[in-house]
């Protein structure tokens, strides 16, 4: 759960089919509403990289109702890699 107006750190660990950490290219973070409408999109770079395959983004939870969906994506060998999660937002 995250309070509106607070900062949450979103972290992703990209791995290949063998479970080995990999760095995709064109790493992005998208934030969606519960109705799957894009709210925001961010392009990530090396400043968002913690180690091989691990990226983060410090996101300020906007005021509003309903949960948010976040999606980290990138490209590996010309193929997409995607992972999603949920931010449960609350005022109280």
Beta strands, then each sheet from edge to edge (+ up, - down):
strand 1: 2-3
strand 2: 7-13
strand 3: 25-32
strand 4: 38-43
strand 5: 49-51
strand 6: 54-60
strand 7: 68-76
strand 8: 79-87
strand 9: 89-90
sheet 1: 1+ 9+
sheet 2: 2+ 6- 5+
sheet 3: 4+ 3- 7+ 8-
end
